[in-house]
């Protein structure tokens, strides 16, 4: 089934273009010592890198994993971070997913979170978000479960403000995320999202190597500015 985009909407060229458009809308935070940007892997890191570069603020990564329904991994029953999990209760109830099945999926994804943390951080600790304004970026929100898990984990670390910045999201995902943040910037909220990749000309998938290169480039740029 083909989905036709609204003729009035100009697709994002790629994640870099989307991140630059978001950065242009976030200039009030440029150059502030109390601001940092976090990207959700993998695609959100590319978005966050452009925001961080455009604002002149530090970049870090927040590893979040979707909890996929067994046998239907693209369907999210929740999401997980190193600091906790959030479940999509409607999906869990509708499919009758047991606590035992949830525990199995959580255990598997916890191992992947640990692996990615080691790979992406190269032994460096995460940036301290306490009393900071934190801009959390992803390349789009479908259900919002991943972003919700990220925000819940971050809120426990006592930031001053949490700002979500995404190029595109479903209206329902925005409704789910908005109560958990202080501000939400979304450039496009189509009534029928269908698939995030449709809103980009180039939505090539990023591997771990690409994420590591983005993070290392941002770290070197930040170090040279000191």
N, C-alpha and C positions, 0 to 999 in steps of 0.2 A: 504494500500500500504506500503510495507516494504522498508526501506531505508538502503542500505548497506554502512557501513563506509569504507573509504579507508584502505586497509590492512596495510599500512605503519604507520597509526596513532594510537598511544597508548592513549586510553581514560584516562581522569582524573579520579582518584579513587572516589573523592568527592570534595566538595568545599574547604575543608582544603588542599587537595593535590594541587588543582589548585592555591590557594592563595600562598602556599609555593613555587610553581614553579615561580610565578610572583615575589615574594619577592627576589628570587635568581637572577632575572634579574634586580632588582632595587637597588642593594647593593651600588651603587654610592650615594644614598640618606640616607644611614644608619647613625643613630646617630646624624643627623643634627637638630639643634634647630629650624630651619626655615621650617621644613617639617611636614606635617600631612596627615592622610589618612581618606577619607570619603567613606562610603559604602552606596549603594542604597538599601533600603529594598525591599524584605527581603533577598534574596540570596546574594546580593552584600555585606551585612554586614559581612557574614561569610568569604568571600574573603578578604575584607578589614582588618578584624581582624588578619588574617595570615600575611598580608603585614605589618601591624603596628607592630606586634610582631617580625617579621623577621628583621625589620629595626630599631626597638627601638624608634618608633615615636608615637604620640598620635592618637587615633581613635575617630571618631565621625560618626554620621549618617546624611544623607541628604534625607529627605522624598520626594519622587517623586511618582506621580501616573500616570498610563497610562490612557488616555482618550479613552475608548473603544467605538466602533460604537454600538449604541443601537440595541440589538438583535443579535449582533455578537461581544460580548465583547472582544474576543481574538484578534480582528482586531483593531489595534491602529490608531486612527485619530489624535493623538497627545499625549502630556504629560503635567503635571502640577506640579509646586512646589509652596511653599509659596510665592516665589518671582515673579512668572509669569508662562506663558504657551507657548508651541510651538505646532503648528499644522502641520500635515502631509498634505500639500496642495493637493497632488495628490489624496490621499484617499478621502478627503473632496469633491474635484471637481468631481471625478469619481462616487461617490455615491450621489451627490447632497445634502449633509448634510447642513441643514439650520443653520443660526446663532442662532435661538431659541433652536434648539436641542443641539448645542454645549454649549450654556449657561446652559442648564439643566444638562448636564453631568459635566460641570465644577463646578457647585454649589454642586453637590453630592460629587465629589471628594475633593473639598475644605474642606468639613466636615470631610472626612476620613483623610486628611492630618492633620487637627487640632487634631483629636483623637490620631493619631499615634505620633505626636509631644509630646503630654502630656504623653503618655505611655512610649515612648522610653527615653525621656529626664529626667523624674522624677523631673521636675522643674528646671533643670540646663540649662543655656543658651548654644547655639551652640558655637563651637570653633571659634575664630576670624581668618579668612583666609586672612586678609589684609597683603600684602607684604610677604605672605608665599608661598612655593611650595606645592601645594595640589594634592595628588594622589587620583583620583576618581575611585572607583572600582565597578564592577558589575560582575555577574556570566556568562554573555554573552550578546551580542547585536544582536537582530534580525532586527528590523527596525532602531534602534538607536534613536528613538523619546524620550525615557525616558532620555537617557544620554544627548541628546541635550538640553533638558529642564534644566537638572541639571547644565550643563556647562554655559548656558546663565544666570542662576540665580547666579552662583558663580562669573562669570566674572564681574558682576555689583558690587561685593564686593571688587574688586581690589586686587586679589592675584598676586603674582609675576609670578608664572607659574602654569598652569593647565596640569596635566598629567593623561591620561586615561589608566587604566590597566584592561584588561579583558582576560580571558582564551580563549574565542572563539567568533567569530563574522562573520557576512556575509560581503563580500567585499563591498557591497552597504552601509551597516551601517557604515563601517569604512570610506568610502568616505564622508558620511553625517556628521560624528563626527569630522574628522580630522581638518577641517577649524576652529573649535571652541576651540581647545586645542593647547597646545604648543608641546606636544609629545603624541604619541599613542603607547602603548605596547599591542599587541594582539598575543597570542601564536599560534593561529590556525585560518585561514580564509578559510574555505571550500567553494568551488564554489556553493554548494547547502547545505545551513545550515540545512534546513528542520525543525529541532527543537533543541533548545539548550540542552535539557535534553539528547539527543542521544549521546552527547560527554562526558557524565559522566557515570561511573558505578553506582554511587549512586547520584541521583538528588532529594532526598526526599524534599518535600516542608517544609519550615520553617514557624512556626506560630509566633505570636507576643511574646509569652513567650520565645521562643528560641532566638529571636533577643535581647530581654531585657537581657537575661542571658549572651549573647556574649558581649554586651556593658558593663554590670556591671563587668564582669571578666576583661575586658581590663582596665576599670577605676581603679579597685583594684590593678592590676599589675603595672599600671603607678604610682599610689600613693605610692606603696611600693618601687619604684625605686628612689623616690625623696630623 
